[in-house]
Amino acid sequence: MNFMINLLRLSVTDPNAAGMHISALRPSFGTALSAFVVTIIIAVVLMFALNGFQTAVILPGFPAISPVSLAAIMGFGTLGLVGSIWLAAHAFGGSGSFANGILIFAWIQMLQVLLQVVQAALMVVSIPLAGFVSLIATGLLFWIVFGLLNSWMNLGSMWKAALCFVIGVIGLSMAGAFILFSFGVSPG
């Protein structure tokens, strides 16, 4: 537990050092994937608990999604994002392993879960305060993500990490659109 608290402190104060601690674990692919699956399950359970244990409507106008479907979408989507960031970072001279990337994103998922718990508690006290904390936390979370990506891929610059993140998101979006189009789903 002490490791997790120190990692949380480092993530907020020095995300590069936090990423180095996570990468120093050098997990096997199976261990990293297990940690990732556990964090996805925790996130989905928390999401459904905060939704009153009812199926969630992610986007207005779309049908509600069951917990199993949401876990699959979150899991495969995040794994796709890890892969596309990994490819983009290697194009910029990065050298991190895919297993470390999975573990880094498992930690990012845990940070998001902790943030959701804090936001839910603050909403009971004051909704405007919860919104303000959410706004500040979003900026902080991007800074943490870019620092973790920088240390994972040994890019030497948080700007390169941010660029790889953006390229990864665009690449994942294009791949997702291609897959949906292949199955006959079209916009409009």
Secondary structure, DSSP 8 states (H G I E B T S, - for coil): -HHHHHHHHHHHH-HHHHHHHHHHT---HHHHHHHHHHHHHHHHHHHHHHTTSS-B--STTS--B-HHHHHHHHHHHHHHHHHHHHHHHHHTT----HHHHHHHHHHHHHHHHHHHHHHHHHHHH-HHHHHHHHHHHHHHHHHHHHHHHHHHHT-S-HHHHHHHHHHHHHHHHHHHHHHHHHTT----
